[in-house]
């Protein structure tokens, strides 16, 4: 059966991301965020809940960097099955 990947953005406040993750079924989680995101208590909490989580670090204030990183994450994930994107957290 193909693997379902969820690519989600996360800012400093996990209150926006965690409810969205509960609504979207997935087998593998890829989290996109800035440097401070991965230092946050919310990320540490999420990592404890999802030990297989893949983290993709971007410059959250550089749109081109974010877009290229997300595009590459989608390309890689599509090799294993369908991909969903949740942009509920992080700098829009």
MARZAVO-40379 format. One record per residue: residue number from 1; chain; x, y, z of N, C-alpha, C, O in turn. Coordinates in pm, whole numbers, plus 50000, padded with zeros to 5 digits. Layout:
N
<num = NUM, cadena = A, npx = X, npy = Y, npz = Z, capx = X, capy = Y, capz = Z, cpx = X, cpy = Y, cpz = Z, opx = X, opy = Y, opz = Z> $
...
This chain:
92
<num = 1, cadena = A, npx = 50086, npy = 49882, npz = 50000, capx = 50000, capy = 50000, capz = 50000, cpx = 50090, cpy = 50124, cpz = 50000, opx = 50189, opy = 50127, opz = 50072> $
<num = 2, cadena = A, npx = 50057, npy = 50226, npz = 49920, capx = 50140, capy = 50347, capz = 49916, cpx = 50137, cpy = 50422, cpz = 50050, opx = 50039, opy = 50421, opz = 50123> $
<num = 3, cadena = A, npx = 50249, npy = 50485, npz = 50077, capx = 50263, capy = 50564, capz = 50198, cpx = 50200, cpy = 50702, cpz = 50176, opx = 50223, opy = 50765, opz = 50073> $
<num = 4, cadena = A, npx = 50122, npy = 50749, npz = 50273, capx = 50064, capy = 50883, capz = 50266, cpx = 50152, cpy = 50977, cpz = 50347, opx = 50173, opy = 50957, opz = 50467> $
<num = 5, cadena = A, npx = 50203, npy = 51081, npz = 50280, capx = 50291, capy = 51176, capz = 50346, cpx = 50216, cpy = 51307, cpz = 50368, opx = 50145, opy = 51355, opz = 50279> $
<num = 6, cadena = A, npx = 50232, npy = 51364, npz = 50485, capx = 50180, capy = 51497, capz = 50515, cpx = 50299, cpy = 51590, cpz = 50532, opx = 50387, opy = 51567, opz = 50616> $
<num = 7, cadena = A, npx = 50302, npy = 51696, npz = 50452, capx = 50404, capy = 51800, capz = 50465, cpx = 50335, cpy = 51918, cpz = 50531, opx = 50241, opy = 51976, opz = 50476> $
<num = 8, cadena = A, npx = 50382, npy = 51955, npz = 50650, capx = 50317, capy = 52061, capz = 50728, cpx = 50417, cpy = 52170, cpz = 50764, opx = 50535, opy = 52143, opz = 50785> $
<num = 9, cadena = A, npx = 50367, npy = 52292, npz = 50769, capx = 50449, capy = 52404, capz = 50814, cpx = 50422, cpy = 52427, cpz = 50963, opx = 50313, opy = 52401, opz = 51012> $
<num = 10, cadena = A, npx = 50524, npy = 52475, npz = 51032, capx = 50508, capy = 52500, capz = 51174, cpx = 50584, cpy = 52626, cpz = 51213, opx = 50698, opy = 52646, opz = 51171> $
<num = 11, cadena = A, npx = 50520, npy = 52710, npz = 51292, capx = 50584, capy = 52829, capz = 51345, cpx = 50627, cpy = 52804, cpz = 51489, opx = 50674, opy = 52695, opz = 51522> $
<num = 12, cadena = A, npx = 50611, npy = 52904, npz = 51572, capx = 50654, capy = 52892, capz = 51711, cpx = 50544, cpy = 52836, cpz = 51801, opx = 50571, opy = 52794, opz = 51914> $
<num = 13, cadena = A, npx = 50421, npy = 52834, npz = 51753, capx = 50307, capy = 52797, capz = 51835, cpx = 50241, cpy = 52672, cpz = 51779, opx = 50176, opy = 52676, opz = 51675> $
<num = 14, cadena = A, npx = 50258, npy = 52561, npz = 51848, capx = 50204, capy = 52434, capz = 51799, cpx = 50052, cpy = 52425, cpz = 51807, opx = 49994, opy = 52331, opz = 51752> $
<num = 15, cadena = A, npx = 49987, npy = 52520, npz = 51872, capx = 49841, capy = 52514, capz = 51883, cpx = 49773, cpy = 52517, cpz = 51748, opx = 49659, opy = 52472, opz = 51736> $
<num = 16, cadena = A, npx = 49838, npy = 52570, npz = 51646, capx = 49778, capy = 52573, capz = 51513, cpx = 49804, cpy = 52444, cpz = 51436, opx = 49723, opy = 52405, opz = 51352> $
<num = 17, cadena = A, npx = 49914, npy = 52380, npz = 51463, capx = 49955, capy = 52263, capz = 51386, cpx = 49894, cpy = 52134, cpz = 51439, opx = 49843, opy = 52053, opz = 51361> $
<num = 18, cadena = A, npx = 49898, npy = 52113, npz = 51569, capx = 49853, capy = 51986, capz = 51626, cpx = 49709, cpy = 51951, cpz = 51592, opx = 49682, opy = 51836, opz = 51558> $
<num = 19, cadena = A, npx = 49613, npy = 52045, npz = 51599, capx = 49476, capy = 52009, capz = 51560, cpx = 49466, cpy = 51970, cpz = 51412, opx = 49391, opy = 51879, opz = 51378> $
<num = 20, cadena = A, npx = 49541, npy = 52035, npz = 51326, capx = 49538, capy = 52002, capz = 51183, cpx = 49593, cpy = 51862, cpz = 51159, opx = 49543, opy = 51789, opz = 51074> $
<num = 21, cadena = A, npx = 49696, npy = 51823, npz = 51234, capx = 49753, capy = 51691, capz = 51217, cpx = 49654, cpy = 51582, cpz = 51254, opx = 49656, opy = 51473, opz = 51197> $
<num = 22, cadena = A, npx = 49567, npy = 51610, npz = 51349, capx = 49467, capy = 51512, capz = 51389, cpx = 49360, cpy = 51492, cpz = 51282, opx = 49298, opy = 51386, opz = 51275> $
<num = 23, cadena = A, npx = 49338, npy = 51593, npz = 51199, capx = 49233, capy = 51588, capz = 51097, cpx = 49278, cpy = 51522, cpz = 50967, opx = 49195, opy = 51471, opz = 50891> $
<num = 24, cadena = A, npx = 49408, npy = 51521, npz = 50940, capx = 49458, capy = 51470, capz = 50813, cpx = 49529, cpy = 51336, cpz = 50834, opx = 49630, opy = 51331, opz = 50905> $
<num = 25, cadena = A, npx = 49479, npy = 51228, npz = 50774, capx = 49547, capy = 51100, capz = 50792, cpx = 49680, cpy = 51097, cpz = 50717, opx = 49690, opy = 51149, opz = 50606> $
<num = 26, cadena = A, npx = 49780, npy = 51037, npz = 50778, capx = 49911, capy = 51026, capz = 50714, cpx = 49988, cpy = 50910, cpz = 50775, opx = 49961, opy = 50865, opz = 50887> $
<num = 27, cadena = A, npx = 50086, npy = 50862, npz = 50698, capx = 50176, capy = 50758, capz = 50746, cpx = 50312, cpy = 50817, cpz = 50783, opx = 50381, opy = 50765, opz = 50871> $
<num = 28, cadena = A, npx = 50349, npy = 50925, npz = 50716, capx = 50478, capy = 50989, capz = 50739, cpx = 50459, cpy = 51139, cpz = 50744, opx = 50383, opy = 51195, opz = 50666> $
<num = 29, cadena = A, npx = 50528, npy = 51204, npz = 50838, capx = 50514, capy = 51348, capz = 50858, cpx = 50646, cpy = 51417, cpz = 50825, opx = 50752, opy = 51379, opz = 50874> $
<num = 30, cadena = A, npx = 50637, npy = 51520, npz = 50740, capx = 50750, capy = 51607, capz = 50708, cpx = 50713, cpy = 51745, cpz = 50758, opx = 50611, opy = 51800, opz = 50717> $
<num = 31, cadena = A, npx = 50794, npy = 51800, npz = 50846, capx = 50763, capy = 51930, capz = 50906, cpx = 50860, cpy = 52034, cpz = 50853, opx = 50982, opy = 52017, opz = 50860> $
<num = 32, cadena = A, npx = 50806, npy = 52144, npz = 50800, capx = 50886, capy = 52253, capz = 50744, cpx = 50879, cpy = 52370, cpz = 50841, opx = 50770, opy = 52411, opz = 50883> $
<num = 33, cadena = A, npx = 50995, npy = 52425, npz = 50877, capx = 50996, capy = 52538, capz = 50969, cpx = 51130, cpy = 52608, cpz = 50972, opx = 51229, opy = 52560, opz = 50916> $
<num = 34, cadena = A, npx = 51132, npy = 52720, npz = 51038, capx = 51254, capy = 52797, capz = 51055, cpx = 51337, cpy = 52748, cpz = 51173, opx = 51293, opy = 52661, opz = 51248> $
<num = 35, cadena = A, npx = 51454, npy = 52804, npz = 51188, capx = 51548, capy = 52764, capz = 51294, cpx = 51481, cpy = 52767, cpz = 51431, opx = 51494, opy = 52672, opz = 51509> $
<num = 36, cadena = A, npx = 51410, npy = 52874, npz = 51461, capx = 51349, capy = 52888, capz = 51593, cpx = 51237, cpy = 52787, cpz = 51615, opx = 51209, opy = 52749, opz = 51729> $
<num = 37, cadena = A, npx = 51173, npy = 52745, npz = 51508, capx = 51068, capy = 52643, capz = 51520, cpx = 51124, cpy = 52517, cpz = 51582, opx = 51062, opy = 52458, opz = 51671> $
<num = 38, cadena = A, npx = 51240, npy = 52474, npz = 51534, capx = 51297, capy = 52348, capz = 51580, cpx = 51363, cpy = 52358, cpz = 51717, opx = 51408, opy = 52257, opz = 51772> $
<num = 39, cadena = A, npx = 51368, npy = 52478, npz = 51772, capx = 51415, capy = 52498, capz = 51909, cpx = 51299, cpy = 52514, cpz = 52007, opx = 51321, opy = 52522, opz = 52128> $
<num = 40, cadena = A, npx = 51179, npy = 52519, npz = 51956, capx = 51062, capy = 52550, capz = 52039, cpx = 51015, cpy = 52429, cpz = 52120, opx = 51038, opy = 52315, opz = 52081> $
<num = 41, cadena = A, npx = 50949, npy = 52455, npz = 52233, capx = 50890, capy = 52346, capz = 52312, cpx = 50784, cpy = 52269, cpz = 52230, opx = 50769, opy = 52148, opz = 52246> $
<num = 42, cadena = A, npx = 50714, npy = 52340, npz = 52144, capx = 50612, capy = 52275, capz = 52061, cpx = 50671, cpy = 52170, cpz = 51969, opx = 50613, opy = 52063, opz = 51951> $
<num = 43, cadena = A, npx = 50787, npy = 52200, npz = 51910, capx = 50852, capy = 52103, capz = 51822, cpx = 50900, cpy = 51984, cpz = 51903, opx = 50884, opy = 51870, opz = 51860> $
<num = 44, cadena = A, npx = 50959, npy = 52008, npz = 52019, capx = 51005, capy = 51897, capz = 52102, cpx = 50887, cpy = 51806, cpz = 52141, opx = 50900, opy = 51684, opz = 52146> $
<num = 45, cadena = A, npx = 50775, npy = 51868, npz = 52170, capx = 50655, capy = 51789, capz = 52203, cpx = 50611, cpy = 51707, cpz = 52083, opx = 50580, opy = 51588, opz = 52096> $
<num = 46, cadena = A, npx = 50608, npy = 51769, npz = 51967, capx = 50567, capy = 51699, capz = 51845, cpx = 50664, cpy = 51586, cpz = 51813, opx = 50622, opy = 51478, opz = 51772> $
<num = 47, cadena = A, npx = 50793, npy = 51610, npz = 51830, capx = 50895, capy = 51506, capz = 51804, cpx = 50874, cpy = 51387, cpz = 51897, opx = 50894, opy = 51272, opz = 51856> $
<num = 48, cadena = A, npx = 50833, npy = 51412, npz = 52020, capx = 50808, capy = 51301, capz = 52113, cpx = 50686, cpy = 51220, cpz = 52070, opx = 50680, opy = 51099, opz = 52093> $
<num = 49, cadena = A, npx = 50589, npy = 51286, npz = 52008, capx = 50469, capy = 51217, capz = 51960, cpx = 50493, cpy = 51147, cpz = 51827, opx = 50431, opy = 51044, opz = 51798> $
<num = 50, cadena = A, npx = 50583, npy = 51201, npz = 51746, capx = 50611, capy = 51151, capz = 51611, cpx = 50762, cpy = 51128, cpz = 51595, opx = 50828, opy = 51210, opz = 51531> $
<num = 51, cadena = A, npx = 50817, npy = 51022, npz = 51651, capx = 50962, capy = 51003, capz = 51645, cpx = 51018, cpy = 50989, cpz = 51504, opx = 51136, opy = 51017, opz = 51483> $
<num = 52, cadena = A, npx = 50938, npy = 50948, npz = 51407, capx = 50983, capy = 50934, capz = 51269, cpx = 50974, cpy = 51061, cpz = 51187, opx = 51000, opy = 51061, opz = 51067> $
<num = 53, cadena = A, npx = 50936, npy = 51167, npz = 51252, capx = 50919, capy = 51296, capz = 51187, cpx = 51045, cpy = 51340, cpz = 51112, opx = 51156, opy = 51329, opz = 51165> $
<num = 54, cadena = A, npx = 51028, npy = 51388, npz = 50990, capx = 51140, capy = 51445, capz = 50914, cpx = 51128, cpy = 51596, cpz = 50921, opx = 51023, opy = 51652, opz = 50889> $
<num = 55, cadena = A, npx = 51234, npy = 51664, npz = 50963, capx = 51234, capy = 51810, capz = 50976, cpx = 51309, cpy = 51872, cpz = 50858, opx = 51420, opy = 51830, opz = 50825> $
<num = 56, cadena = A, npx = 51247, npy = 51972, npz = 50795, capx = 51309, capy = 52045, capz = 50684, cpx = 51322, cpy = 52190, cpz = 50729, opx = 51222, opy = 52260, opz = 50748> $
<num = 57, cadena = A, npx = 51445, npy = 52235, npz = 50747, capx = 51470, capy = 52371, capz = 50795, cpx = 51476, cpy = 52467, cpz = 50676, opx = 51543, opy = 52440, opz = 50576> $
<num = 58, cadena = A, npx = 51404, npy = 52579, npz = 50690, capx = 51403, capy = 52683, capz = 50587, cpx = 51424, cpy = 52818, cpz = 50653, opx = 51411, opy = 52833, opz = 50774> $
<num = 59, cadena = A, npx = 51457, npy = 52916, npz = 50570, capx = 51457, capy = 53055, capz = 50615, cpx = 51313, cpy = 53101, cpz = 50602, opx = 51265, opy = 53127, opz = 50492> $
<num = 60, cadena = A, npx = 51243, npy = 53110, npz = 50714, capx = 51099, capy = 53138, capz = 50713, cpx = 51065, cpy = 53274, cpz = 50654, opx = 50949, opy = 53299, opz = 50621> $
<num = 61, cadena = A, npx = 51163, npy = 53361, npz = 50639, capx = 51137, capy = 53494, capz = 50586, cpx = 51189, cpy = 53510, cpz = 50444, opx = 51199, opy = 53622, opz = 50393> $
<num = 62, cadena = A, npx = 51224, npy = 53399, npz = 50380, capx = 51270, capy = 53401, capz = 50241, cpx = 51177, cpy = 53310, cpz = 50161, opx = 51192, opy = 53188, opz = 50163> $
<num = 63, cadena = A, npx = 51080, npy = 53370, npz = 50092, capx = 50977, capy = 53293, capz = 50025, cpx = 51035, cpy = 53192, cpz = 49926, opx = 50990, opy = 53078, opz = 49921> $
<num = 64, cadena = A, npx = 51134, npy = 53233, npz = 49849, capx = 51193, capy = 53142, capz = 49750, cpx = 51253, cpy = 53019, cpz = 49814, opx = 51235, opy = 52908, opz = 49763> $
<num = 65, cadena = A, npx = 51325, npy = 53037, npz = 49925, capx = 51383, capy = 52924, capz = 49996, cpx = 51274, cpy = 52829, cpz = 50046, opx = 51286, opy = 52707, opz = 50032> $
<num = 66, cadena = A, npx = 51169, npy = 52885, npz = 50103, capx = 51059, capy = 52802, capz = 50153, cpx = 50995, cpy = 52723, cpz = 50039, opx = 50973, opy = 52603, opz = 50050> $
<num = 67, cadena = A, npx = 50966, npy = 52791, npz = 49930, capx = 50900, capy = 52727, capz = 49817, cpx = 50986, cpy = 52615, cpz = 49759, opx = 50936, opy = 52505, opz = 49733> $
<num = 68, cadena = A, npx = 51114, npy = 52642, npz = 49738, capx = 51203, capy = 52539, capz = 49683, cpx = 51214, cpy = 52418, cpz = 49776, opx = 51214, opy = 52304, opz = 49730> $
<num = 69, cadena = A, npx = 51224, npy = 52443, npz = 49905, capx = 51234, capy = 52333, capz = 50001, cpx = 51107, cpy = 52249, cpz = 50004, opx = 51113, opy = 52127, opz = 50009> $
<num = 70, cadena = A, npx = 50993, npy = 52315, npz = 50000, capx = 50866, capy = 52242, capz = 50000, cpx = 50850, cpy = 52165, cpz = 49870, opx = 50806, opy = 52050, opz = 49872> $
<num = 71, cadena = A, npx = 50885, npy = 52226, npz = 49756, capx = 50877, capy = 52155, capz = 49627, cpx = 50963, cpy = 52029, cpz = 49628, opx = 50919, opy = 51923, opz = 49584> $
<num = 72, cadena = A, npx = 51084, npy = 52041, npz = 49678, capx = 51174, capy = 51925, capz = 49683, cpx = 51119, cpy = 51818, cpz = 49777, opx = 51127, opy = 51699, opz = 49747> $
<num = 73, cadena = A, npx = 51062, npy = 51859, npz = 49890, capx = 51002, capy = 51762, capz = 49983, cpx = 50886, cpy = 51689, cpz = 49918, opx = 50870, opy = 51568, opz = 49936> $
<num = 74, cadena = A, npx = 50805, npy = 51761, npz = 49841, capx = 50692, capy = 51698, capz = 49771, cpx = 50744, cpy = 51600, cpz = 49666, opx = 50695, opy = 51488, opz = 49656> $
<num = 75, cadena = A, npx = 50843, npy = 51642, npz = 49588, capx = 50900, capy = 51553, capz = 49485, cpx = 50949, cpy = 51421, cpz = 49545, opx = 50920, opy = 51314, opz = 49493> $
<num = 76, cadena = A, npx = 51021, npy = 51432, npz = 49654, capx = 51074, capy = 51312, capz = 49719, cpx = 50962, cpy = 51224, cpz = 49775, opx = 50965, opy = 51102, opz = 49761> $
<num = 77, cadena = A, npx = 50865, npy = 51286, npz = 49838, capx = 50755, capy = 51211, capz = 49900, cpx = 50666, cpy = 51143, cpz = 49797, opx = 50613, opy = 51035, opz = 49823> $
<num = 78, cadena = A, npx = 50650, npy = 51205, npz = 49679, capx = 50564, capy = 51146, capz = 49576, cpx = 50617, cpy = 51012, cpz = 49525, opx = 50541, opy = 50935, opz = 49467> $
<num = 79, cadena = A, npx = 50743, npy = 50984, npz = 49547, capx = 50799, capy = 50855, capz = 49507, cpx = 50734, cpy = 50739, cpz = 49584, opx = 50730, opy = 50626, opz = 49537> $
<num = 80, cadena = A, npx = 50684, npy = 50771, npz = 49704, capx = 50627, capy = 50668, capz = 49791, cpx = 50476, cpy = 50667, cpz = 49798, opx = 50418, opy = 50579, opz = 49860> $
<num = 81, cadena = A, npx = 50411, npy = 50764, npz = 49735, capx = 50265, capy = 50769, capz = 49740, cpx = 50213, cpy = 50911, cpz = 49744, opx = 50287, opy = 51005, opz = 49717> $
<num = 82, cadena = A, npx = 50085, npy = 50926, npz = 49777, capx = 50021, capy = 51058, capz = 49775, cpx = 50076, cpy = 51151, cpz = 49884, opx = 50126, opy = 51107, opz = 49987> $
<num = 83, cadena = A, npx = 50064, npy = 51281, npz = 49857, capx = 50116, capy = 51384, capz = 49947, cpx = 50005, cpy = 51485, cpz = 49975, opx = 49932, opy = 51525, opz = 49885> $
<num = 84, cadena = A, npx = 49995, npy = 51524, npz = 50099, capx = 49907, capy = 51635, capz = 50140, cpx = 49994, cpy = 51743, cpz = 50201, opx = 50100, opy = 51715, opz = 50258> $
<num = 85, cadena = A, npx = 49949, npy = 51867, npz = 50188, capx = 50021, capy = 51980, capz = 50247, cpx = 49928, cpy = 52054, cpz = 50342, opx = 49813, opy = 52083, opz = 50307> $
<num = 86, cadena = A, npx = 49976, npy = 52083, npz = 50461, capx = 49903, capy = 52164, capz = 50557, cpx = 49987, cpy = 52287, cpz = 50589, opx = 50097, opy = 52276, opz = 50643> $
<num = 87, cadena = A, npx = 49935, npy = 52403, npz = 50554, capx = 50007, capy = 52528, capz = 50581, cpx = 49939, cpy = 52603, cpz = 50694, opx = 49919, opy = 52724, opz = 50687> $
<num = 88, cadena = A, npx = 49904, npy = 52530, npz = 50799, capx = 49830, capy = 52589, capz = 50911, cpx = 49919, cpy = 52666, cpz = 51005, opx = 49870, opy = 52750, opz = 51080> $
<num = 89, cadena = A, npx = 50047, npy = 52638, npz = 51005, capx = 50137, capy = 52707, capz = 51099, cpx = 50249, cpy = 52777, cpz = 51027, opx = 50270, opy = 52757, opz = 50907> $
<num = 90, cadena = A, npx = 50320, npy = 52858, npz = 51099, capx = 50436, capy = 52925, capz = 51043, cpx = 50404, cpy = 53056, cpz = 50974, opx = 50289, opy = 53095, opz = 50961> $
<num = 91, cadena = A, npx = 50509, npy = 53121, npz = 50929, capx = 50498, capy = 53247, capz = 50858, cpx = 50438, cpy = 53221, cpz = 50721, opx = 50492, opy = 53141, opz = 50644> $
<num = 92, cadena = A, npx = 50330, npy = 53287, npz = 50689, capx = 50267, capy = 53264, capz = 50559, cpx = 50337, cpy = 53348, cpz = 50456, opx = 50301, opy = 53345, opz = 50338> $
